[in-house]
């Protein structure tokens, strides 16, 4: 399989189809398989489906809608799948996407009712300006008069991503877990999440598993509303130190670097900042000889399973684990054991790992989860928030003229 999705199927030994039954045989048990198969990369299709480097539109779908037409980066039309017999909704007869519209123009079209829905999809290129976010929260959000009347138009759903400071434990300053925890107490997560650098919009966090992923349990580990300098100074001590931060070159990264300089100065760390284009920055965590003490980085889920965050980022042998990470053999054994579990035992094991990793060895300082903004015209209702996939467009309905 020559696609990005091939990386998630390295343990597949055989695939067989018999009637309506698809059998996927693995080299060893893998409880993460259902989550992997639920990603956009995988869909059972007829064996005679043509192979086309440009993509094939006319393929039967297993879901409630199929692609009726598609112009890359311009438009997409979905229509009800007449062969679908599942439990998911199929309320709209047709769903039409238009890409490439500026945020300002899109907002105007939704407010006037020319179109029904706008999403920033967590993309910085389509993000709503910050002043519009504040205005929409007040006028159309969950605490607005519109929401109290049952006509909320503005929604924020979790993006399956986490943004964090990675500590270089191969350099002296952050070889000590106490100093890593000191930084966790010292940083202003609310300010960092307001301009997180890589995602378009974000919420503060101190955890590694994002909301929506099985295994997330809200835990109070570090402060989300501002620094706890008393706890940070108790861990950091009185010595004056110097550290190097690597971050990206966009304006949000620059603002966050200034926030971090102020935060760490309060616990005696003078921060020198190096900035790199995002493609360069993303490769630096894999360099064991890079001369940084801290680096701002982020990770977006490949699939909705806690393994994809905890094990991918911190387990030995993972391609995504940075060589500068240090967590100890006890945690490595716990991650390997959690990966073999299923169901509720798996969820609980990863929730404990999430909490204990952050509070103990603290290999990173998580500060933000990405979010996705959704803005609807007044005539749209029935917004159902799926914990993983956001707003379910197939469940949307149109209000009648009486407001019902």
Buried (B, 14 or more C-beta within 10 A) or exposed (E): EEEEBEEBBEBBEEEEEEEEEEEBEEEEEBBBBEBBBBBEBBEBEEEEEEEEEEEEBEEEBBEBBBBBEBEEEEEBBBBBBEEBEEEEBBBBEEBBBEEEBEBEEBBBBBBEEEBBBBBBBBEBEBBBEEEBBEBBBEEBBEEBEBBEEEBBBBBBBBBBBBBBBBBBBBBEBBEBBEBBBBBBBBBBBBBBBBBBBBBBBBBBBBBBBBBBBBBBBEBEBBBBEEBBBEBBBEBBEEEEBEBBBBBBEBEBBBBBBEBBBBBBEBBBBEBEBBBBEBEEBBEBBEEEEBEBBBBBBBBBBBBBBBBBBBBBBBBEEBEBBBBBBBBEEEBBEBBEEBBEBEEEEBBBBBBBBBBBBBBBBBBBBBBBBBBBBBBBBBBBBEBEBEBBBBBBBBBBBEBEEEEE
